[in-house]
Amino acid sequence: MSKEDNSFGFGIGMLLGVVGGVIAAVLYAPKSGEETRKDVENVITDLAQKYTPEIKEAKRQAMTSIDVMRYRLEQQYNKINETIKAKQIAKAKEKETNDFDVN
């Protein structure tokens, strides 16, 4: 596994851990709804400010991975198309040769 894969996985794991912590805190909070909503708002705002660089890096890595996969898929698609065209041309030449030999 590459270093980039490890850091991406770590970023996703961290994000999921934070979300799970927030959900647990909301469910077990002994406060009123209004107080809980205010606390959740404060926590989310603090987390967004604190982890913005990591979130942006995780997003960048995800987009890079998507671009790489798209490129690889396009390359495979083009290779398959070229193979099909080559077979069609070979088949057409074979038919042309057979037709020419018959006459």
C-alpha distance (Angstrom), angle and dihedral (degrees) to the residues before:
residue distance angle dihedral
M1 . . .
S2 3.81 . .
K3 3.77 126.5 .
E4 3.80 89.8 -111.9
D5 3.82 91.3 55.2
N6 3.81 90.5 49.2
S7 3.80 94.3 50.6
F8 3.81 91.4 46.0
G9 3.79 90.7 50.7
F10 3.78 90.7 47.3
G11 3.81 91.0 51.4
I12 3.80 92.1 50.4
G13 3.81 91.2 46.3
M14 3.78 91.2 49.9
L15 3.80 91.7 49.5
L16 3.81 92.1 49.3
G17 3.81 90.6 48.1
V18 3.78 91.8 52.3
V19 3.80 92.1 48.5
G20 3.81 90.8 48.2
G21 3.80 90.8 49.8
V22 3.77 92.4 50.8
I23 3.79 91.7 49.1
A24 3.82 92.0 49.0
A25 3.79 91.1 47.9
V26 3.80 91.8 52.1
L27 3.79 93.6 47.4
Y28 3.80 95.3 49.0
A29 3.79 99.2 37.4
P30 3.83 113.3 123.3
K31 3.80 92.2 -152.7
S32 3.77 134.1 103.8
G33 3.79 120.0 -90.2
E34 3.79 93.5 -104.0
E35 3.81 93.1 50.1
T36 3.79 91.4 46.0
R37 3.81 92.5 50.1
K38 3.80 90.3 50.2
D39 3.81 91.0 48.6
V40 3.81 91.8 48.2
E41 3.80 90.4 49.1
N42 3.82 90.4 50.9
V43 3.81 93.0 47.3
I44 3.79 93.2 48.3
T45 3.80 91.7 47.6
D46 3.82 91.4 48.8
L47 3.81 92.5 47.2
A48 3.79 92.3 47.3
Q49 3.80 90.8 52.4
K50 3.80 94.4 42.5
Y51 3.81 98.5 45.6
T52 3.80 101.6 33.0
P53 3.83 93.5 111.3
E54 3.83 91.9 50.2
I55 3.79 92.1 46.3
K56 3.80 91.2 49.6
E57 3.82 90.5 48.4
A58 3.82 91.8 49.2
K59 3.80 89.4 49.7
R60 3.81 91.1 48.5
Q61 3.79 91.2 50.3
A62 3.80 91.8 47.8
M63 3.80 91.5 50.4
T64 3.82 91.0 47.6
S65 3.80 90.4 51.1
I66 3.80 90.5 49.5
D67 3.81 90.9 49.9
V68 3.82 91.6 49.7
M69 3.81 91.8 49.3
R70 3.81 91.2 47.1
Y71 3.82 90.1 51.4
R72 3.81 92.1 48.8
L73 3.80 92.0 48.0
E74 3.80 91.3 49.1
Q75 3.81 89.9 50.3
Q76 3.81 91.3 51.1
Y77 3.80 91.1 46.0
N78 3.80 91.0 51.5
K79 3.81 91.5 47.1
I80 3.81 91.1 51.6
N81 3.81 91.4 47.7
E82 3.80 91.1 50.3
T83 3.80 91.1 49.8
I84 3.81 91.6 49.9
K85 3.81 91.8 48.1
A86 3.81 91.5 48.2
K87 3.81 90.7 51.3
Q88 3.80 91.2 47.8
I89 3.80 91.0 50.5
A90 3.80 91.7 47.2
K91 3.80 90.7 49.2
A92 3.81 91.4 48.6
K93 3.83 91.2 49.4
E94 3.79 90.6 48.3
K95 3.79 90.9 50.7
E96 3.79 90.9 46.7
T97 3.79 90.6 50.8
N98 3.80 92.0 47.7
D99 3.79 91.4 47.8
F100 3.80 90.6 48.7
D101 3.82 92.9 49.1
V102 3.83 92.4 50.0
N103 3.79 94.3 55.1
